[in-house]
Amino acid sequence: MRLILRNLGFYLLAFWVSITLNFLLPRFMPGDPVSRMFARTQGGMQPEQLAQLEKLFGLDDRPLWEQYVTYVKSVFTGDLGISITRFPTPVSEVIGSQLGWTLLLGATALVVAAVVGNLLGIVAAWRRGGVFDSVFPPLLVFVGSFPYFWLAMGALYLFGVTLGWFPLRHAYDAGLTPGFNAEFLASAATHLVLPALTVVAVTVGSWMLGMRNTMIATAAEDYITMAQAKGLSPSRIMFRYAARNALLPSVTNFGIGLGFVVGGALLTEVVFAYPGIGFQLLAAVQGLDYPLMQGIFLTITATVLLANFLVDILYVRLDPRVRVR
Amino acid sequence: MARQLLGNSKALSGLCLLAVFALLALFAPVLAPGDPSLINSAGSQAPSGEHWFGTTTKGQDVLALTLWGARSSMLVGFTVGLVATGIAMLVGLASAYFGRLVDDALTLVTNVFLLLPGLPLLIILAAFLPPGTSTVVLVLVITGWAGSARVLRAQAKSIRGKDFVAAAVVTGERPLRIMFREILPNMASVVMTTLLGCVVFGITSQAALEFLGLGDSSVVSWGTNLYWASTDGALMTGTWWVFVPSGLSIALVAFALALVNYAVDEITNPRLRVRSAKRRSAERKG
């Protein structure tokens, strides 16, 4: 319980840092984005857009701390400002309409990669030094060396453009309206395969290596020798004795892995024009839509921190040693 | 250590691969003289005798772009790696040596940086700072040091507890001397692996940033090559030769560094080494 509370305080601190960073960046950066944005729109800005910008860059005359208090307050009430590229839609609305796709892509990729990677790691550790163990780890490290987005480009080119097996862009067919019917779900699923697979391909290697190394350490424990001496079947020892105990670090990695998956999902979305917040983030960067950029950054941070907190709670459930301490 | 590295087949192949890329980057002006982004032929030509790697949609030579791209990518990657590892080393050593309040404060900062999602932070920093190569390096260092700092702190802390460090403290050696002459040499291999990891991070993240159009698009690097390939629609027109060389180069350099890393791990951590044939056969009998 104390551990959970301590970590909660820590996550809140991290969130506060990102809010403060968001607040300070537009006010203390060396460049001059306002003039850049003016040049972009060539003076064709609405008065409301200007007011929005002035608020963002702290051009009103109030003292800094007062602006800061207002900013923090508005963040916690969900008011992230108004998008400039998609004026006059509020930032929170733009993000809300797209967060679901990112969560779908990220969660699918994370779960598949974790399950497959851990299973491969268990097998590699158990058949240590065998063919499987000497072929797979280097192969997956090699695949993991590719930049996410490049692998996505390759997959898109090979399976999308050349072979035509999967759709090229977007999350569902153009003519469909989102809803819970078979046609839409099937379309969404086929659009999900390629983006998710590229993220899985890049991340599965680190899961496998992590699991393999903890499994090797666990396999040297006395209770494994004991189980072998009792004559238990190898598969029972492998899964119920060794893997179960080696899984704990993997649970911790789940929280850390999430940050990587978010990053990977962002780039993958860009390549596949998948309508999640990563794709929107790129559009915001290209359109110099600073309020939207900041809103997306905060949303992603909040999601990652929340997921980490949930993992902590899960960890305490799984590992009794943490509860006793 | 050096001899062990050269005797390890993984390390040797990794180092050879790195040397090849370093040489290509170094001799790019000789191998492909002139401005690589010069448009000098018809666009979207497949690889041929004249253009070994084909031409881009615009009509630039892909081989020249790839060779020149190696310069910026390797330079940024290694700069980021060195600076980030340097910061991580200072933080780790200071944490371990001073302990208590200093340790708590530094660990807190490290953990906050570790928790903030890297790529979004990179993007938002790069978007607000004026574009350019130095911004890219700065932003990558800011986001890249924390992971190494945690590893180095843990290692430095375990060495800090050893008797010879206590002896050095008692004999009245200065803090800086203890940190850099007593503790640091004993964690050289860990510093090495984190350095390699940071370089990989630098190269791939620079490419990612530039691919998103957040770098300096006037500089030729592997990332900007991919950015232009993507914006000029190389994927949809099926000109695979435009985006394959740069991406493959990034992957090969990262893979080479990972191989060396793996080897350093194996040499310094005997538990990860494949068990000797003798023990294995003994087990089989038993």
Contacts between the chains, C-beta under 8 A, distances in Angstrom:
chain1	res1	chain2	res2	distance
A	10	B	108	7.8
A	10	B	111	6.8
A	10	B	112	8.0
A	10	B	115	8.0
A	11	B	115	7.2
A	13	B	108	7.5
A	13	B	112	6.5
A	14	B	111	7.8
A	14	B	112	4.8
A	14	B	115	4.6
A	14	B	116	6.3
A	17	B	112	5.3
A	17	B	116	7.2
A	18	B	116	5.9
A	18	B	121	8.0
A	22	B	124	7.7
A	25	B	124	7.0
A	25	B	125	7.5
A	25	B	128	4.7
A	26	B	128	6.6
A	29	B	128	4.7
A	29	B	129	6.1
A	30	B	129	6.9
A	30	B	130	6.1
A	31	B	128	7.1
A	31	B	129	6.4
A	31	B	130	4.1
A	33	B	128	6.9
A	128	B	274	7.4
A	128	B	275	7.3
A	129	B	274	4.7
A	129	B	275	6.5
A	129	B	280	6.9
A	138	B	259	7.9
A	138	B	262	8.0
A	141	B	255	6.9
A	141	B	258	5.2
A	141	B	259	7.9
A	141	B	262	7.2
A	142	B	251	7.4
A	142	B	255	5.1
A	142	B	258	8.0
A	144	B	258	7.8
A	145	B	200	7.5
A	145	B	250	7.8
A	145	B	251	4.6
A	145	B	252	7.6
A	145	B	254	3.7
A	145	B	255	4.1
A	145	B	258	5.9
A	146	B	247	6.7
A	146	B	250	7.3
A	146	B	251	4.3
A	146	B	254	7.7
A	147	B	204	5.1
A	147	B	207	5.1
A	147	B	208	6.1
A	147	B	211	7.5
A	147	B	226	7.9
A	147	B	247	6.4
A	147	B	250	5.5
A	147	B	251	7.2
A	148	B	208	7.2
A	149	B	208	6.3
A	149	B	211	5.4
A	149	B	226	7.4
A	150	B	207	7.7
A	150	B	226	6.5
A	150	B	243	7.2
A	150	B	246	7.9
A	150	B	247	3.5
A	150	B	250	6.9
A	150	B	251	7.3
A	151	B	247	8.0
A	153	B	226	7.5
A	153	B	229	8.0
A	153	B	230	7.0
A	153	B	235	6.0
A	153	B	243	5.7
A	153	B	247	7.1
A	154	B	243	7.9
A	154	B	244	7.7
A	154	B	247	7.2
A	156	B	235	6.0
A	157	B	235	5.3
A	157	B	238	7.4
A	157	B	240	5.8
A	157	B	243	7.8
A	161	B	235	6.4
A	161	B	236	6.6
A	161	B	238	6.0
A	162	B	238	7.1
A	168	B	236	7.8
A	213	B	272	6.8
A	216	B	271	6.8
A	216	B	272	7.3
A	217	B	271	7.0
A	256	B	114	7.9
A	259	B	115	7.7
A	259	B	117	4.6
A	259	B	118	6.2
A	260	B	118	7.8
A	262	B	117	5.1
A	262	B	119	7.1
A	262	B	120	7.1
A	263	B	117	6.5
A	263	B	118	5.8
A	263	B	119	3.3
A	263	B	120	7.4
A	263	B	208	7.9
A	266	B	119	5.6
A	266	B	120	7.0
A	266	B	123	7.9
A	267	B	119	7.3
A	267	B	208	5.9
A	267	B	211	7.3
A	267	B	212	7.6
A	270	B	211	7.9
A	270	B	212	6.7
A	271	B	230	7.6
A	281	B	120	7.2
A	281	B	123	6.4
A	282	B	212	5.8
A	282	B	213	7.7
A	285	B	123	6.5
A	285	B	127	5.3
A	285	B	212	6.6
A	285	B	213	7.0
A	285	B	214	6.4
A	286	B	213	6.4
A	288	B	127	8.0
A	290	B	127	7.5
A	290	B	128	7.6
A	293	B	123	7.4
A	293	B	124	5.8
A	293	B	127	5.8
A	294	B	124	6.8
A	296	B	120	7.0
A	297	B	120	4.9
A	297	B	121	7.1
A	297	B	123	7.6
A	297	B	124	4.7
A	300	B	117	5.4
A	300	B	120	4.7
A	301	B	116	6.0
A	301	B	117	6.1
A	301	B	120	7.1
A	304	B	115	7.1
A	304	B	116	7.9
A	304	B	117	4.9
A	305	B	115	6.5
A	308	B	115	6.7
